[in-house]
């Protein structure tokens, strides 16, 4: 139920893929809550805890014929009551974009709208060449020695950012980096920071998903004074090039629907929309 869409259960292949992921992430199925009537299951919610004090609540979707929005909200509320509030956790729910009834029910238990997320992907027709590093700039990978560069670069990129602005300031930088490292398969050679005159201009974070032959573009961010210089185009080209180098077939990402500059950038490089989700959050603890 929680892997299905529009009230329809997922197929066996989707369930097998998820069980493989759950085993890799040590997901605790004892934390799964369900709402049941005498003769059937109505809803379910499973928390996926991540480093960085975030929790993704995987939920079933309301049926198009008989909405289960109240049951979903009750399952979510039950899970949230079990989450340790010390330190503060960010609980997130991703709903189908048209599921307005469930969104209303979740607002009633304290969740706030974060963003409409657009999921994009591209399968390159031909291998893209590696872009030349801009003159006067240095590109470094992540390591314990370069950690401070990435921390400063990520924080600088949040200034005046249009990407999920409600999250800005809700987590410290160490939690943010830990969360990015937990996305997919962490490979420090796929984390890039561009530096000019010892000042961080931008960050690119990629994560390979070998089981799906996919490269996820986890994050692109530019500091305010680096915007308008074509560095976003450079990073997308670099992401496509790294995807081919790692023998993966698809580049995928999610972007805030209100982030028009980012959408224009991705569309310019041939990434096309495949689906949408509505993200909602609740801060648990102080």
BELNOR-V90210 format. One line per field, one symbol per residue. ss: DSSP state (~ for helix, > for strand, _ for the rest). psi: psi as a letter, one per 40 degrees, with the letter a starting at -180 (. if undefined). burial: + if it has 9 or more other C-alpha atoms within 8 Angstrom, else -. Layout:
# BELNOR-V90210
ss = ???
psi = ???
burial = ???
This chain:
# BELNOR-V90210
ss = ____>__>___~~~~~~~~~~~~~____~~~_>>>>>__>>>>>>>>>>>___>>>>>>_________~~~~~~~~~~~~________>>>>>>>>___~~~~~~~~____>>>>>>>>>>>______________>>>>>_____~~~~~~~~~~~_______~~~_____~~~~~~~~~___>__~~~>>>>>>__>>>>>>>>>>>~~~_>>>>>>>>>_~~~____~~~~~~~~~~~~~~~____>>>>>>>___~~~~~~~~~___>>>>>>>>>>>>>__
psi = deeaifehiiidddddddddddddefhheeehiihiideihdiihhhhhiiefihhhhiiihiddghfddddddddddddeehhehihihhihhiidegddddddddeeeiihdihhhhiihhhdihiihihhiheihhiiiiddeddddddddddeehfiehfdeeheeiidddddddddehbhhhdeehhhhhhfehhdihhhihhgddefihhgdhhhiideeieeedddddddddddddddefidhhiiiihdegdddddddddeehihdiiihhiihhha.
burial = +++++++-++---++------+----+----+++++-----++++++++++++++++++++++----++-++++++++++----+--++++++++++-+--++-+++---+-++++++++++-+---+--------+-++++---++-++++++++++-----+------+---++++++++++++---+++++++---++++++++++---++++++-+++++-++---++++++++++++++---++++++++++-+---+-+++---+-+--++++++++++-
